[in-house]
Structures are given as structure tokens and as C-alpha cells.
Amino acid sequence: MNEIRNTPSPHTQFADAPWRKSTRSQTSNCVEVAPLGTGPAAVALRDSKDQGGPVLLFNRAGWLGFIAGAKNGQFDLN
């Protein structure tokens, strides 16, 4: 996983990405995800409240590991 901070503008770099957030989202406290297709990064992730802010990039294995960890409760706060 890599975070893009010092690029010219993450907002414009990923402006055409097909961003989406969960249909279960009822508040603005969500993340948006976008599949990127080709290249070393397969998935981009950003804060829906700060669409011009930092973007996290995951390769396919990293994204699948993140999803598996979330499903297994690895990131639960309790």
C-alpha cells in the first residue's frame, strides 16, 4: 500500500476514476473506492469528505488482504 501525498494533484490524477461508496453509507463518514485497472496499483481509496486529499493505493494482493482482514474483524476497535 502506498499513500500519495506529494503528487501535483491527487484530485486531478484520479478525477476520471470510477469512485463509489457503500450503498449502506448513511453519513459523510465514508471512504470511496475506485478500481484502477492496469498498472501496479489495482485499487484506490480516499476519504469521501476530502475528495481532493490523500489517496491510498493497493495492489491486488494488498487489497484482497485488506478486505479479508476487515471481514475477519482484524481492524475492529473493541
Backbone as a ProteinNet text record, in pm:
[ID]
protein_1_A
[PRIMARY]
MNEIRNTPSPHTQFADAPWRKSTRSQTSNCVEVAPLGTGPAAVALRDSKDQGGPVLLFNRAGWLGFIAGAKNGQFDLN
[TERTIARY]
84.6	0	89.4	53.6	127.6	29.9	70.2	-12	48.7	-35	10.9	-11.3	95.9	83.7	143.5	258.6	330.4	326.1	215.2	198.3	142.7	149.2	97.2	-46.3	-133.4	-270.3	-340.8	-356.2	-429	-570.1	-627.3	-764.1	-775.3	-685.5	-692	-636.5	-538.7	-479.7	-582.8	-676.9	-777.3	-918.1	-930.4	-1061.3	-1152.7	-1097.3	-1179.2	-1198.4	-1142.3	-1158.1	-1305.1	-1353.9	-1494.3	-1518	-1511	-1524.1	-1663.5	-1671.9	-1801.5	-1787	-1899.6	-1900.2	-2015.1	-2012.7	-2110.1	-2252.5	-2342.1	-2483.5	-2538.1	-2467.4	-2507.6	-2465.4	-2390.9	-2342	-2459	-2475.4	-2583.3	-2530.9	-2399.8	-2340.8	-2226.4	-2159.5	-2044.7	-1915.2	-1920.7	-1801.4	-1772.7	-1739.3	-1719.7	-1590.8	-1553.7	-1444.4	-1502.6	-1430.6	-1467.7	-1357.7	-1395.4	-1301	-1316.8	-1204.8	-1208.1	-1113	-1162.8	-1072.2	-993.6	-864.8	-779.9	-745	-772.8	-746.7	-603.1	-526.9	-390.6	-290.2	-168.6	-61.5	-38.1	61.7	95.4	-12	-85.9	-193.2	-325	-398.2	-523.6	-645.1	-631.3	-744.5	-697	-777.7	-751.6	-858.8	-821.8	-912.6	-894.4	-1005.3	-996.2	-1110	-1096	-1197.9	-1304.4	-1430.2	-1536.3	-1554.9	-1513	-1524.3	-1412.7	-1303.8	-1186.5	-1143.8	-1227.3	-1204	-1078.7	-1028.3	-904.5	-783	-802.4	-695.5	-617	-547.6	-462	-540	-472.5	-529.3	-439	-499.4	-424.5	-434.3	-321.7	-318.7	-285	-356.6	-334.7	-308.1	-212.2	-202.2	-309.6	-328.2	-437	-424.5	-307.2	-287.6	-311.3	-264.4	-284.8	-431.9	-505.8	-648.7	-725.4	-695.1	-762.8	-730.8	-607	-570	-643.8	-658.7	-732.3	-878.4	-941.2	-1081.6	-1096.4	-1007.3	-1013.2	-997.7	-904.4	-884.1	-1006.5	-1069.5	-1190.7	-1303.3	-1318.6	-1424.3	-1398.2	-1272.7	-1236.9	-1226.8	-1255	-1251.8	-1114	-1016.7	-878.7	-867.8	-954.6	-944.2	-1048.5	-1124.9	-1224.7	-1157.4	-1221.5	-1165.2	-1193.9	-1288.6	-1318.5	-1230.9
-115.9	0	122.5	220.2	345.5	460.4	564.1	682.8	790.4	855.8	961.8	1094.2	1162.7	1290.6	1405.6	1384.9	1495.2	1489.1	1444.9	1447	1582.9	1619.7	1750.6	1773.5	1675.8	1688.3	1553.8	1485.8	1359.1	1377.2	1495.2	1520.7	1507.6	1569.7	1561.5	1430.3	1373.2	1248.1	1135.4	1134.8	1029.5	1080.5	1196.1	1257	1169	1096.3	1012.6	870.5	840.7	707	685.1	562.7	534.4	519.5	629.6	627.9	584.2	504.6	465.2	444.2	459.5	430.3	334.5	276.3	175.1	228.4	144.9	182.7	186.2	128.3	132.3	261.5	343.1	467.3	562.9	604.3	696.1	832.4	844.1	969.4	1006.6	1113.3	1153.7	1089.1	1002.2	937.5	808.5	820.1	702.7	713.7	603.9	603.1	570.3	609.1	575.8	489.9	398.7	306.7	316.5	298.9	300.5	194.6	104	10.9	88.3	59	134.4	57.7	-69.8	-146.2	-190.9	-127.7	-170.9	-97.3	-147.7	-84.3	-155.3	-109.3	-176.1	-157.4	-47.9	-25.2	-69.8	-153.7	-207	-132.8	-72.9	-9.1	118.6	223.6	349.4	368.6	430.9	451.8	595	665	802.2	830.5	936	983	1057.7	1020.3	1085	1231.7	1270.9	1410.2	1497	1435.3	1508.6	1450.2	1468.2	1405.1	1455.4	1568.6	1619.3	1587.7	1511.8	1481.1	1356.9	1299.3	1182.2	1063.9	985.9	865.5	748.6	642.1	520.5	427.6	368.8	275.9	136.3	38.1	-101.4	-181.8	-273.9	-370.8	-476.2	-569.1	-666.7	-749.6	-800.6	-883.6	-801.7	-678.9	-592.4	-562.1	-536.8	-507.1	-629.4	-746.1	-868.1	-897.8	-871.6	-889.2	-791.9	-668.1	-567.5	-609	-651.8	-694.3	-815.3	-912.4	-1031.3	-991.8	-901.5	-855.8	-783.1	-700.7	-629.3	-727.3	-826.4	-927.2	-1010.3	-1033.8	-1115.8	-1036	-905.1	-822.9	-775.8	-787.7	-750	-602	-517.6	-374.3	-321.2	-411.1	-368.4	-299.8	-198.9	-122.8	-186	-277.1	-337.4	-455.7
0	0	0	-79.1	-86.2	-73.2	-4.6	5.8	-82.1	-160.2	-248	-176.1	-143.1	-73.5	-155.4	-211.1	-274.5	-426.8	-480.1	-624.8	-662.8	-790.5	-828.8	-782.4	-799.4	-752	-759.6	-646.7	-649.5	-701.4	-676.7	-721.4	-873.3	-947	-1092.4	-1145.4	-1076	-1120.8	-1123.6	-1029.7	-1020.9	-1048.5	-1110.9	-1134.5	-1219	-1313.7	-1401.1	-1348.5	-1232	-1174.4	-1137.5	-1148.9	-1116.4	-965.7	-892.5	-746.5	-706.5	-599.1	-543.7	-393.3	-322.9	-180.5	-152	-34.3	2.3	-5.6	-53.3	-53.4	88.7	183.6	324.5	392.5	324.1	381.3	405.2	529.4	565.8	609.2	627.6	672.7	579.4	612.4	530.6	578.5	678.8	732.6	657.6	532.3	447.5	368.6	311.9	215.7	79.8	-23.8	-160.9	-219.9	-304.3	-366.3	-518	-587.8	-734	-788.4	-871.5	-938.9	-1044.6	-1054.8	-1147.4	-1274.2	-1278.4	-1399.7	-1410.8	-1497.9	-1525.3	-1437.5	-1435.5	-1359.5	-1228.1	-1152.5	-1026.8	-919.7	-922.6	-826	-887.9	-816	-867.9	-813.6	-693.4	-627.4	-559	-569.2	-499.5	-393.2	-281.6	-169.6	-121	-92.2	-41.7	55	130.4	223.9	144.2	160.4	82.8	120.4	241	283	226.3	181.9	133	-1.3	-101.6	-231	-301.6	-261.9	-318.8	-234.2	-127.9	-34.3	-71.3	26.5	1.6	-54	-135	-195.4	-157.5	-105.8	-76	-196.1	-233.7	-346.2	-296.9	-346.1	-310.8	-436.6	-430.1	-539.2	-512.7	-605.2	-592.3	-464.1	-435.6	-315.7	-188.9	-186.3	-70.1	-46.9	-154.3	-142.7	-92	-148.6	-104.7	41.6	84.4	224	314.8	270.9	347.5	364.2	256.3	261	353.5	342.2	428.5	576.1	605.1	742.3	796.2	713.6	756.2	785.7	701.5	722.5	846.8	879.4	995.2	1124.9	1120.3	1239.6	1281.4	1193.9	1226.6	1263.5	1211.7	1233	1331.2	1394.4	1491.7	1609.2	1663.7	1774.5	1910.9	1920.5	2050.5	2077
[MASK]
++++++++++++++++++++++++++++++++++++++++++++++++++++++++++++++++++++++++++++++

